[in-house]
Amino acid sequence: MINLEVLILSRNNFSGSIPGCLVGDLDSEFPFPELRIFDLSVNGFTGTFPSNIFKSFREIAKLQQLKTLDLSWNRLIGEVPGQLSSLTFLEVLNLSYNHLAGRIPIGKHFNTFPDDSYCGNLDLC
């Protein structure tokens, strides 16, 4: 088991879609159970959030140590997945400067994130 707490993959010129298996596979143990900070900012990720990125509460439960998720400064499109509102242990969520649209999920703790968590997404309300 790897005790990785911080995974910063920002500014790497990654491109394409975010892999749906990014947070683990339902049939295997999550490889980084101590992960607190996950930063994929300032890359070239495109497309929508994969529908299976937060496929089940079992996967989400694996990430209860996760406090920071940064996907800012990519080219993500579409709506903010409602499943993100289930990640009540997140203290920092940064989705700014993408091309997200639609409504920001309400409820749970989403209204505790500052407005700059979403800035630069002109079609997001």
MMTF fields as JSON, N, C-alpha, C and O atoms, coordinates in Angstrom:
{
  "mmtfVersion": "1.0.0",
  "mmtfProducer": "UNKNOWN",
  "numBonds": 499,
  "numAtoms": 500,
  "numGroups": 125,
  "numChains": 1,
  "numModels": 1,
  "chainsPerModel": [1],
  "groupsPerChain": [125],
  "chainIdList": ["A"],
  "bondAtomList": [4, 2, 8, 6, 12, 10, 16, 14, 20, 18, 24, 22, 28, 26, 32, 30, 36, 34, 40, 38, 44, 42, 48, 46, 52, 50, 56, 54, 60, 58, 64, 62, 68, 66, 72, 70, 76, 74, 80, 78, 84, 82, 88, 86, 92, 90, 96, 94, 100, 98, 104, 102, 108, 106, 112, 110, 116, 114, 120, 118, 124, 122, 128, 126, 132, 130, 136, 134, 140, 138, 144, 142, 148, 146, 152, 150, 156, 154, 160, 158, 164, 162, 168, 166, 172, 170, 176, 174, 180, 178, 184, 182, 188, 186, 192, 190, 196, 194, 200, 198, 204, 202, 208, 206, 212, 210, 216, 214, 220, 218, 224, 222, 228, 226, 232, 230, 236, 234, 240, 238, 244, 242, 248, 246, 252, 250, 256, 254, 260, 258, 264, 262, 268, 266, 272, 270, 276, 274, 280, 278, 284, 282, 288, 286, 292, 290, 296, 294, 300, 298, 304, 302, 308, 306, 312, 310, 316, 314, 320, 318, 324, 322, 328, 326, 332, 330, 336, 334, 340, 338, 344, 342, 348, 346, 352, 350, 356, 354, 360, 358, 364, 362, 368, 366, 372, 370, 376, 374, 380, 378, 384, 382, 388, 386, 392, 390, 396, 394, 400, 398, 404, 402, 408, 406, 412, 410, 416, 414, 420, 418, 424, 422, 428, 426, 432, 430, 436, 434, 440, 438, 444, 442, 448, 446, 452, 450, 456, 454, 460, 458, 464, 462, 468, 466, 472, 470, 476, 474, 480, 478, 484, 482, 488, 486, 492, 490, 496, 494],
  "bondOrderList": [1, 1, 1, 1, 1, 1, 1, 1, 1, 1, 1, 1, 1, 1, 1, 1, 1, 1, 1, 1, 1, 1, 1, 1, 1, 1, 1, 1, 1, 1, 1, 1, 1, 1, 1, 1, 1, 1, 1, 1, 1, 1, 1, 1, 1, 1, 1, 1, 1, 1, 1, 1, 1, 1, 1, 1, 1, 1, 1, 1, 1, 1, 1, 1, 1, 1, 1, 1, 1, 1, 1, 1, 1, 1, 1, 1, 1, 1, 1, 1, 1, 1, 1, 1, 1, 1, 1, 1, 1, 1, 1, 1, 1, 1, 1, 1, 1, 1, 1, 1, 1, 1, 1, 1, 1, 1, 1, 1, 1, 1, 1, 1, 1, 1, 1, 1, 1, 1, 1, 1, 1, 1, 1, 1],
  "groupList": [{"groupName": "MET", "atomNameList": ["N", "CA", "C", "O"], "elementList": ["N", "C", "C", "O"], "formalChargeList": [0, 0, 0, 0], "bondAtomList": [1, 0, 2, 1, 3, 2], "bondOrderList": [1, 1, 2], "singleLetterCode": "M", "chemCompType": "L-PEPTIDE LINKING"}, {"groupName": "ILE", "atomNameList": ["N", "CA", "C", "O"], "elementList": ["N", "C", "C", "O"], "formalChargeList": [0, 0, 0, 0], "bondAtomList": [1, 0, 2, 1, 3, 2], "bondOrderList": [1, 1, 2], "singleLetterCode": "I", "chemCompType": "L-PEPTIDE LINKING"}, {"groupName": "ASN", "atomNameList": ["N", "CA", "C", "O"], "elementList": ["N", "C", "C", "O"], "formalChargeList": [0, 0, 0, 0], "bondAtomList": [1, 0, 2, 1, 3, 2], "bondOrderList": [1, 1, 2], "singleLetterCode": "N", "chemCompType": "L-PEPTIDE LINKING"}, {"groupName": "LEU", "atomNameList": ["N", "CA", "C", "O"], "elementList": ["N", "C", "C", "O"], "formalChargeList": [0, 0, 0, 0], "bondAtomList": [1, 0, 2, 1, 3, 2], "bondOrderList": [1, 1, 2], "singleLetterCode": "L", "chemCompType": "L-PEPTIDE LINKING"}, {"groupName": "GLU", "atomNameList": ["N", "CA", "C", "O"], "elementList": ["N", "C", "C", "O"], "formalChargeList": [0, 0, 0, 0], "bondAtomList": [1, 0, 2, 1, 3, 2], "bondOrderList": [1, 1, 2], "singleLetterCode": "E", "chemCompType": "L-PEPTIDE LINKING"}, {"groupName": "VAL", "atomNameList": ["N", "CA", "C", "O"], "elementList": ["N", "C", "C", "O"], "formalChargeList": [0, 0, 0, 0], "bondAtomList": [1, 0, 2, 1, 3, 2], "bondOrderList": [1, 1, 2], "singleLetterCode": "V", "chemCompType": "L-PEPTIDE LINKING"}, {"groupName": "SER", "atomNameList": ["N", "CA", "C", "O"], "elementList": ["N", "C", "C", "O"], "formalChargeList": [0, 0, 0, 0], "bondAtomList": [1, 0, 2, 1, 3, 2], "bondOrderList": [1, 1, 2], "singleLetterCode": "S", "chemCompType": "L-PEPTIDE LINKING"}, {"groupName": "ARG", "atomNameList": ["N", "CA", "C", "O"], "elementList": ["N", "C", "C", "O"], "formalChargeList": [0, 0, 0, 0], "bondAtomList": [1, 0, 2, 1, 3, 2], "bondOrderList": [1, 1, 2], "singleLetterCode": "R", "chemCompType": "L-PEPTIDE LINKING"}, {"groupName": "PHE", "atomNameList": ["N", "CA", "C", "O"], "elementList": ["N", "C", "C", "O"], "formalChargeList": [0, 0, 0, 0], "bondAtomList": [1, 0, 2, 1, 3, 2], "bondOrderList": [1, 1, 2], "singleLetterCode": "F", "chemCompType": "L-PEPTIDE LINKING"}, {"groupName": "GLY", "atomNameList": ["N", "CA", "C", "O"], "elementList": ["N", "C", "C", "O"], "formalChargeList": [0, 0, 0, 0], "bondAtomList": [1, 0, 2, 1, 3, 2], "bondOrderList": [1, 1, 2], "singleLetterCode": "G", "chemCompType": "PEPTIDE LINKING"}, {"groupName": "PRO", "atomNameList": ["N", "CA", "C", "O"], "elementList": ["N", "C", "C", "O"], "formalChargeList": [0, 0, 0, 0], "bondAtomList": [1, 0, 2, 1, 3, 2], "bondOrderList": [1, 1, 2], "singleLetterCode": "P", "chemCompType": "L-PEPTIDE LINKING"}, {"groupName": "CYS", "atomNameList": ["N", "CA", "C", "O"], "elementList": ["N", "C", "C", "O"], "formalChargeList": [0, 0, 0, 0], "bondAtomList": [1, 0, 2, 1, 3, 2], "bondOrderList": [1, 1, 2], "singleLetterCode": "C", "chemCompType": "L-PEPTIDE LINKING"}, {"groupName": "ASP", "atomNameList": ["N", "CA", "C", "O"], "elementList": ["N", "C", "C", "O"], "formalChargeList": [0, 0, 0, 0], "bondAtomList": [1, 0, 2, 1, 3, 2], "bondOrderList": [1, 1, 2], "singleLetterCode": "D", "chemCompType": "L-PEPTIDE LINKING"}, {"groupName": "THR", "atomNameList": ["N", "CA", "C", "O"], "elementList": ["N", "C", "C", "O"], "formalChargeList": [0, 0, 0, 0], "bondAtomList": [1, 0, 2, 1, 3, 2], "bondOrderList": [1, 1, 2], "singleLetterCode": "T", "chemCompType": "L-PEPTIDE LINKING"}, {"groupName": "LYS", "atomNameList": ["N", "CA", "C", "O"], "elementList": ["N", "C", "C", "O"], "formalChargeList": [0, 0, 0, 0], "bondAtomList": [1, 0, 2, 1, 3, 2], "bondOrderList": [1, 1, 2], "singleLetterCode": "K", "chemCompType": "L-PEPTIDE LINKING"}, {"groupName": "ALA", "atomNameList": ["N", "CA", "C", "O"], "elementList": ["N", "C", "C", "O"], "formalChargeList": [0, 0, 0, 0], "bondAtomList": [1, 0, 2, 1, 3, 2], "bondOrderList": [1, 1, 2], "singleLetterCode": "A", "chemCompType": "L-PEPTIDE LINKING"}, {"groupName": "GLN", "atomNameList": ["N", "CA", "C", "O"], "elementList": ["N", "C", "C", "O"], "formalChargeList": [0, 0, 0, 0], "bondAtomList": [1, 0, 2, 1, 3, 2], "bondOrderList": [1, 1, 2], "singleLetterCode": "Q", "chemCompType": "L-PEPTIDE LINKING"}, {"groupName": "TRP", "atomNameList": ["N", "CA", "C", "O"], "elementList": ["N", "C", "C", "O"], "formalChargeList": [0, 0, 0, 0], "bondAtomList": [1, 0, 2, 1, 3, 2], "bondOrderList": [1, 1, 2], "singleLetterCode": "W", "chemCompType": "L-PEPTIDE LINKING"}, {"groupName": "TYR", "atomNameList": ["N", "CA", "C", "O"], "elementList": ["N", "C", "C", "O"], "formalChargeList": [0, 0, 0, 0], "bondAtomList": [1, 0, 2, 1, 3, 2], "bondOrderList": [1, 1, 2], "singleLetterCode": "Y", "chemCompType": "L-PEPTIDE LINKING"}, {"groupName": "HIS", "atomNameList": ["N", "CA", "C", "O"], "elementList": ["N", "C", "C", "O"], "formalChargeList": [0, 0, 0, 0], "bondAtomList": [1, 0, 2, 1, 3, 2], "bondOrderList": [1, 1, 2], "singleLetterCode": "H", "chemCompType": "L-PEPTIDE LINKING"}],
  "groupTypeList": [0, 1, 2, 3, 4, 5, 3, 1, 3, 6, 7, 2, 2, 8, 6, 9, 6, 1, 10, 9, 11, 3, 5, 9, 12, 3, 12, 6, 4, 8, 10, 8, 10, 4, 3, 7, 1, 8, 12, 3, 6, 5, 2, 9, 8, 13, 9, 13, 8, 10, 6, 2, 1, 8, 14, 6, 8, 7, 4, 1, 15, 14, 3, 16, 16, 3, 14, 13, 3, 12, 3, 6, 17, 2, 7, 3, 1, 9, 4, 5, 10, 9, 16, 3, 6, 6, 3, 13, 8, 3, 4, 5, 3, 2, 3, 6, 18, 2, 19, 3, 15, 9, 7, 1, 10, 1, 9, 14, 19, 8, 2, 13, 8, 10, 12, 12, 6, 18, 11, 9, 2, 3, 12, 3, 11],
  "groupIdList": [1, 2, 3, 4, 5, 6, 7, 8, 9, 10, 11, 12, 13, 14, 15, 16, 17, 18, 19, 20, 21, 22, 23, 24, 25, 26, 27, 28, 29, 30, 31, 32, 33, 34, 35, 36, 37, 38, 39, 40, 41, 42, 43, 44, 45, 46, 47, 48, 49, 50, 51, 52, 53, 54, 55, 56, 57, 58, 59, 60, 61, 62, 63, 64, 65, 66, 67, 68, 69, 70, 71, 72, 73, 74, 75, 76, 77, 78, 79, 80, 81, 82, 83, 84, 85, 86, 87, 88, 89, 90, 91, 92, 93, 94, 95, 96, 97, 98, 99, 100, 101, 102, 103, 104, 105, 106, 107, 108, 109, 110, 111, 112, 113, 114, 115, 116, 117, 118, 119, 120, 121, 122, 123, 124, 125],
  "secStructList": [7, 7, 7, 7, 7, 3, 3, 3, 7, 7, 1, 1, 7, 7, 3, 3, 7, 7, 7, 6, 6, 6, 6, 7, 7, 6, 6, 1, 7, 7, 1, 7, 6, 6, 7, 7, 3, 3, 3, 7, 7, 1, 1, 3, 3, 3, 3, 7, 7, 7, 6, 6, 6, 6, 7, 7, 2, 2, 2, 2, 2, 2, 6, 6, 6, 7, 7, 3, 3, 3, 7, 7, 1, 1, 3, 3, 3, 3, 7, 7, 7, 4, 4, 4, 4, 4, 7, 6, 6, 7, 1, 3, 3, 3, 7, 7, 1, 1, 3, 3, 3, 3, 7, 7, 7, 7, 1, 6, 6, 4, 4, 4, 1, 7, 4, 4, 4, 6, 6, 6, 7, 6, 3, 3, 7],
  "xCoordList": [0.846, 0.0, 0.891, 1.859, 0.572, 1.325, 0.609, -0.601, 1.339, 0.746, 0.904, 1.483, 0.396, 0.459, -0.644, -1.82, -0.274, -1.256, -1.527, -2.628, -0.547, -0.679, -0.288, 0.807, -1.193, -0.924, -1.18, -2.327, -0.1, -0.203, 0.298, 1.484, -0.626, -0.315, -0.618, -0.916, -0.542, -0.838, 0.31, 1.456, -0.035, 0.947, 1.768, 2.989, 1.089, 1.77, 1.363, 1.809, 0.53, 0.048, -0.683, -0.691, -1.304, -2.165, -3.329, -3.773, -3.821, -4.942, -5.875, -5.571, -7.016, -8.027, -9.003, -9.024, -9.793, -10.812, -10.178, -9.13, -10.834, -10.412, -10.808, -11.966, -9.876, -10.224, -11.309, -11.242, -12.287, -13.37, -12.918, -13.584, -11.791, -11.289, -10.331, -9.559, -10.371, -9.437, -9.418, -8.358, -10.549, -10.615, -10.635, -10.887, -10.378, -10.327, -11.311, -12.209, -11.124, -11.943, -12.802, -12.311, -14.054, -14.952, -14.489, -14.823, -13.719, -13.304, -11.935, -11.456, -11.305, -10.002, -9.947, -10.761, -8.994, -8.852, -8.241, -7.333, -8.727, -8.195, -6.735, -6.418, -5.829, -4.405, -3.868, -2.776, -4.606, -4.105, -5.133, -5.719, -5.365, -6.439, -6.177, -7.103, -4.946, -4.622, -4.601, -4.211, -5.012, -4.944, -5.787, -6.991, -5.15, -5.846, -5.97, -6.957, -4.994, -4.991, -4.786, -3.812, -5.716, -5.652, -5.783, -6.846, -4.713, -4.652, -4.348, -3.258, -5.316, -5.153, -5.272, -5.592, -5.022, -5.23, -4.194, -3.13, -4.556, -3.697, -3.153, -1.944, -4.065, -3.747, -4.658, -5.233, -4.798, -5.652, -6.78, -7.213, -7.272, -8.384, -9.611, -9.931, -10.288, -11.454, -12.629, -12.486, -13.778, -14.968, -15.703, -15.386, -16.677, -17.499, -16.86, -15.912, -17.399, -16.975, -17.415, -18.567, -16.545, -16.963, -18.122, -18.113, -19.099, -20.28, -19.929, -20.66, -18.84, -18.51, -17.399, -16.864, -17.04, -15.946, -16.301, -15.437, -17.551, -18.014, -19.194, -20.304, -18.948, -20.011, -20.807, -22.008, -20.184, -20.921, -20.435, -19.345, -21.232, -20.825, -19.632, -18.883, -19.46, -18.301, -17.007, -16.057, -16.965, -15.794, -15.614, -14.501, -16.704, -16.621, -16.12, -15.335, -16.567, -16.121, -14.613, -13.985, -14.037, -12.592, -11.845, -10.686, -12.497, -11.834, -12.163, -11.969, -12.644, -13.063, -11.943, -12.208, -10.711, -9.598, -9.404, -8.764, -9.959, -9.753, -10.345, -11.536, -9.516, -9.958, -9.941, -10.712, -9.069, -8.924, -8.976, -8.237, -9.858, -9.954, -9.889, -10.784, -8.836, -8.624, -8.587, -7.659, -9.606, -9.692, -9.729, -10.196, -9.246, -9.307, -8.375, -7.441, -8.66, -7.836, -7.641, -6.523, -8.734, -8.758, -9.796, -10.111, -10.32, -11.361, -12.551, -13.104, -12.93, -14.067, -15.356, -15.493, -16.293, -17.573, -18.704, -18.482, -19.915, -21.083, -21.403, -20.924, -22.21, -22.67, -21.745, -21.02, -21.788, -21.081, -21.868, -23.057, -21.25, -21.989, -22.598, -21.919, -23.86, -24.525, -23.87, -23.971, -23.185, -22.527, -21.46, -21.144, -20.9, -19.889, -20.452, -19.713, -21.756, -22.358, -22.344, -22.546, -22.109, -22.015, -20.647, -20.471, -19.697, -18.359, -18.308, -17.616, -19.042, -19.21, -17.946, -17.898, -16.937, -15.681, -14.746, -13.725, -15.072, -14.229, -14.258, -15.326, -13.1, -13.001, -12.724, -13.104, -12.059, -11.735, -12.112, -11.68, -12.917, -13.261, -13.021, -13.63, -12.14, -11.858, -12.144, -11.427, -13.203, -13.596, -13.494, -14.041, -12.806, -12.764, -12.03, -11.197, -12.373, -11.744, -11.759, -10.73, -12.95, -13.246, -14.327, -14.421, -15.126, -16.244, -17.513, -18.312, -17.689, -18.839, -20.089, -20.004, -21.237, -22.504, -23.571, -23.376, -24.69, -25.813, -25.772, -25.136, -26.458, -26.582, -25.527, -25.176, -25.037, -24.15, -25.026, -26.051, -24.652, -25.475, -25.665, -24.747, -26.869, -27.151, -27.358, -27.612, -27.241, -27.439, -26.126, -25.042, -26.277, -25.124, -24.17, -24.563, -22.969, -21.983, -21.562, -20.629, -22.225, -21.811, -21.883, -21.104, -22.799, -22.9, -21.821, -21.773, -20.956, -19.849, -18.601, -17.678, -18.557, -17.411, -17.528, -18.619, -16.428, -16.495, -16.805, -16.589, -17.316, -17.677, -16.505, -16.702, -15.292, -14.156, -13.839, -12.961, -14.536, -14.4, -14.954, -14.626, -15.798, -16.494, -16.244, -16.766, -15.465, -15.331, -14.682, -13.953, -14.963, -14.417, -15.225, -14.843, -16.325, -17.261, -18.494, -19.45, -18.471, -19.469, -20.896, -21.831, -21.094, -22.445, -22.878, -23.856, -22.153, -22.482, -23.217, -22.794, -24.313, -25.066, -25.458, -26.102],
  "yCoordList": [-1.175, 0.0, 1.237, 1.309, 2.194, 3.445, 4.499, 4.679, 5.192, 6.227, 7.595, 8.505, 7.734, 8.982, 9.91, 9.546, 11.1, 12.054, 13.191, 13.741, 13.555, 14.677, 14.197, 13.671, 14.382, 14.023, 15.258, 15.616, 15.901, 17.111, 16.779, 16.527, 16.785, 16.503, 17.727, 17.59, 18.9, 20.117, 20.487, 20.082, 21.269, 21.816, 20.725, 20.833, 19.681, 18.594, 18.434, 17.501, 19.325, 19.242, 17.939, 17.472, 17.342, 16.195, 16.676, 17.815, 15.825, 16.219, 15.041, 13.911, 15.334, 14.316, 14.281, 15.182, 13.258, 13.119, 12.688, 12.043, 13.056, 12.545, 11.075, 10.745, 10.194, 8.762, 8.478, 8.977, 7.696, 7.353, 6.563, 6.563, 5.89, 5.076, 5.869, 5.28, 7.167, 8.024, 7.785, 7.868, 7.493, 7.337, 5.891, 5.614, 4.983, 3.591, 2.736, 3.235, 1.475, 0.484, -0.21, -0.57, -0.39, -1.024, -2.41, -2.876, -3.07, -4.429, -4.518, -5.619, -3.392, -3.433, -2.366, -1.443, -2.505, -1.557, -0.261, -0.288, 0.871, 2.165, 2.245, 2.0, 2.585, 2.495, 3.565, 3.403, 4.651, 5.734, 6.126, 7.204, 5.295, 5.58, 6.801, 7.303, 7.286, 8.454, 9.753, 10.795, 9.707, 10.873, 12.018, 11.867, 13.163, 14.344, 15.445, 16.181, 15.578, 16.641, 16.009, 15.29, 16.284, 15.761, 16.938, 17.554, 17.257, 18.458, 18.078, 17.595, 18.299, 18.08, 19.404, 19.404, 20.508, 21.818, 22.123, 21.509, 23.09, 23.644, 22.527, 22.377, 21.775, 20.765, 21.009, 22.091, 20.066, 20.215, 19.216, 18.797, 18.82, 17.87, 18.485, 19.652, 17.69, 18.16, 17.228, 16.16, 17.651, 16.818, 16.983, 17.851, 16.139, 16.178, 15.327, 14.582, 15.455, 14.56, 13.153, 12.967, 12.166, 10.797, 10.377, 10.659, 9.713, 9.345, 8.403, 8.344, 7.674, 6.719, 7.204, 6.408, 8.489, 8.951, 8.829, 8.55, 9.038, 8.844, 7.891, 8.233, 6.702, 5.755, 5.255, 5.017, 5.095, 4.528, 5.116, 5.684, 4.982, 5.45, 4.661, 5.14, 3.465, 2.682, 3.371, 3.448, 3.873, 4.596, 5.887, 6.23, 6.591, 7.852, 7.601, 8.386, 6.52, 6.206, 5.987, 6.239, 5.519, 5.324, 6.646, 6.669, 7.737, 9.035, 9.93, 11.142, 9.388, 10.241, 11.057, 11.996, 10.727, 11.55, 12.756, 13.733, 12.691, 13.735, 15.056, 15.139, 16.073, 17.394, 18.416, 19.376, 18.227, 19.192, 18.485, 17.53, 18.96, 18.474, 19.68, 20.526, 19.766, 20.915, 20.458, 19.768, 20.846, 20.553, 21.852, 21.86, 22.931, 24.24, 24.332, 23.544, 25.317, 25.638, 24.443, 24.152, 23.758, 22.737, 23.185, 24.373, 22.293, 22.632, 21.691, 21.2, 21.452, 20.576, 21.275, 22.487, 20.509, 21.063, 20.319, 19.317, 20.826, 20.162, 20.655, 21.702, 19.893, 20.27, 19.728, 18.756, 20.379, 19.881, 18.671, 18.801, 17.515, 16.315, 16.464, 16.877, 16.13, 16.18, 15.28, 15.529, 14.211, 13.299, 13.999, 13.549, 15.096, 15.817, 16.337, 16.515, 16.579, 17.068, 15.993, 16.297, 14.744, 13.666, 13.615, 12.914, 14.349, 14.372, 15.421, 16.433, 15.162, 16.149, 16.415, 17.375, 15.605, 15.783, 16.739, 17.132, 17.135, 18.079, 19.442, 19.949, 20.023, 21.378, 22.382, 23.548, 21.939, 22.81, 22.092, 20.965, 22.75, 22.264, 23.408, 24.469, 23.209, 24.273, 23.761, 22.908, 24.294, 23.957, 25.178, 25.176, 26.209, 27.479, 27.347, 26.463, 28.261, 28.396, 27.111, 26.632, 26.583, 25.518, 26.059, 27.273, 25.216, 25.637, 24.95, 24.459, 24.92, 24.248, 25.108, 26.331, 24.46, 25.149, 24.542, 23.488, 25.231, 24.726, 25.223, 26.229, 24.501, 24.903, 24.241, 23.076, 25.008, 24.453, 23.638, 24.138, 22.41, 21.62, 22.344, 22.978, 22.235, 22.849, 21.753, 20.593, 22.161, 21.207, 20.731, 21.018, 19.995, 19.476, 20.626, 21.586, 20.567, 21.584, 22.436, 23.23, 22.293, 23.032, 24.544, 25.286, 24.996, 26.44, 26.954, 28.153, 26.08, 26.539, 26.857, 27.491, 26.428, 26.746, 28.19, 28.629, 28.933, 30.326, 30.422, 29.472, 31.583, 31.782, 31.578, 31.156, 31.87, 31.712, 30.246, 29.96, 29.321, 27.902, 27.599, 26.574, 28.495, 28.269, 29.374, 29.29, 30.417, 31.57, 31.164, 30.175, 31.943, 31.653, 30.646, 30.299, 30.171, 29.299, 30.142, 30.158, 30.842, 31.871, 31.353, 32.124, 30.086, 29.532, 28.748, 28.002, 28.913, 28.217, 29.169, 30.311, 28.712, 29.595, 28.857, 29.434],
  "zCoordList": [0.0, 0.0, 0.0, 0.757, -0.833, -0.925, -0.093, -0.229, 0.759, 1.599, 0.952, 1.544, -0.24, -0.979, -0.484, -0.513, -0.031, 0.48, -0.486, -0.494, -1.3, -2.226, -3.615, -3.812, -4.582, -5.965, -6.819, -7.086, -7.241, -8.047, -9.446, -9.658, -10.388, -11.778, -12.645, -13.831, -12.063, -12.801, -13.73, -13.533, -14.75, -15.698, -16.387, -16.501, -16.841, -17.522, -18.979, -19.647, -19.472, -20.85, -21.138, -22.276, -20.105, -20.351, -21.206, -21.066, -22.078, -22.928, -23.109, -22.726, -23.701, -23.903, -22.75, -21.911, -22.713, -21.671, -20.357, -20.332, -19.274, -17.97, -17.927, -18.183, -17.612, -17.574, -16.542, -15.418, -16.906, -15.991, -14.788, -13.753, -14.913, -13.809, -12.924, -12.167, -13.01, -12.301, -10.809, -10.187, -10.224, -8.768, -8.317, -7.145, -9.207, -8.798, -9.563, -10.243, -9.438, -10.104, -9.048, -7.979, -9.347, -8.381, -7.959, -6.87, -8.823, -8.515, -7.853, -7.581, -7.592, -6.939, -5.855, -5.83, -4.977, -3.877, -4.387, -5.219, -3.898, -4.299, -3.882, -2.718, -4.811, -4.507, -3.558, -3.014, -3.346, -2.51, -1.45, -1.546, -0.456, 0.51, 1.387, 2.023, 1.436, 2.256, 1.452, 1.979, 0.188, -0.683, -0.133, 0.076, 0.1, 0.62, -0.413, -0.409, -1.299, -2.301, -3.67, -3.894, -4.587, -5.944, -6.892, -6.972, -7.613, -8.44, -9.88, -10.187, -10.76, -12.193, -12.955, -14.143, -12.294, -12.9, -13.986, -14.065, -14.807, -15.859, -16.767, -16.946, -17.316, -18.316, -19.508, -19.625, -20.364, -21.534, -21.555, -22.629, -20.381, -20.345, -21.003, -20.778, -21.814, -22.555, -22.309, -21.713, -22.775, -22.695, -21.379, -20.565, -21.198, -20.001, -18.91, -19.155, -17.705, -16.635, -17.021, -17.413, -16.923, -17.241, -16.334, -15.136, -16.903, -16.119, -14.973, -13.985, -15.084, -14.036, -13.103, -12.331, -13.156, -12.309, -10.823, -9.993, -10.506, -9.134, -9.189, -8.779, -9.696, -10.047, -8.856, -8.98, -7.734, -6.612, -5.305, -5.236, -4.288, -2.966, -2.45, -1.599, -2.964, -2.556, -2.99, -2.211, -4.227, -4.692, -3.903, -3.504, -3.683, -2.951, -1.534, -1.001, -0.93, 0.429, 0.491, 1.519, -0.61, -0.641, -0.51, -0.093, -0.86, -0.911, 0.278, 0.191, 1.358, 2.462, 3.072, 3.823, 2.771, 3.213, 2.304, 2.693, 1.091, 0.097, 0.577, 0.877, 0.647, 1.096, -0.028, 0.003, -1.032, -2.116, -3.458, -3.694, -4.342, -5.707, -6.63, -6.611, -7.439, -8.319, -9.764, -10.185, -10.521, -11.949, -12.756, -13.895, -12.181, -12.829, -14.032, -14.187, -14.876, -16.037, -16.965, -17.39, -17.272, -18.3, -19.321, -19.388, -20.092, -21.066, -20.918, -21.902, -19.669, -19.401, -19.808, -19.644, -20.338, -20.774, -20.079, -19.399, -20.26, -19.706, -18.31, -17.875, -17.628, -16.294, -15.221, -15.43, -14.07, -12.895, -12.401, -12.108, -12.301, -11.895, -10.5, -9.561, -10.374, -9.08, -8.045, -6.843, -8.522, -7.592, -6.762, -5.661, -7.273, -6.504, -5.185, -4.217, -5.148, -3.898, -2.813, -1.637, -3.199, -2.214, -1.53, -0.533, -2.063, -1.48, -0.371, -0.483, 0.68, 1.748, 2.54, 3.308, 2.378, 3.099, 2.378, 2.942, 1.116, 0.397, 1.076, 1.421, 1.264, 1.8, 0.702, 0.815, -0.37, -1.497, -2.778, -3.022, -3.591, -4.921, -5.883, -5.749, -6.854, -7.81, -9.211, -9.735, -9.81, -11.171, -12.08, -13.183, -11.63, -12.361, -13.692, -13.893, -14.583, -15.891, -16.711, -17.185, -16.855, -17.787, -18.711, -18.892, -19.287, -20.14, -19.65, -20.448, -18.335, -17.735, -17.908, -18.012, -17.936, -18.161, -17.255, -16.651, -17.179, -16.393, -14.963, -14.648, -14.119, -12.728, -11.854, -12.043, -10.903, -9.891, -8.944, -8.479, -8.652, -7.727, -6.396, -5.875, -5.865, -4.574, -3.544, -3.868, -2.31, -1.237, -0.67, -1.178, 0.4, 1.128, 1.41, 2.073, 0.945, 1.279, 0.085, 0.206, -1.066, -2.251, -2.053, -2.651, -1.231, -1.008, -0.06, 0.214, 0.446, 1.295, 0.476, 0.988, -0.787, -1.624, -2.1, -2.463, -2.104, -2.555, -4.049, -4.802, -4.465, -5.868, -6.817, -7.957, -6.366, -7.273, -7.567, -8.381, -6.922, -7.259, -8.641, -9.239, -9.147, -10.409, -11.422, -12.533, -11.094, -11.983, -13.311, -13.389, -14.334, -15.644, -16.439, -17.557, -15.895, -16.589, -16.899, -16.124, -18.03, -18.3, -18.375, -18.159, -18.671, -18.799, -17.577, -17.628, -16.477, -15.236, -14.315, -14.135, -13.729, -12.841, -11.578, -10.701]
}
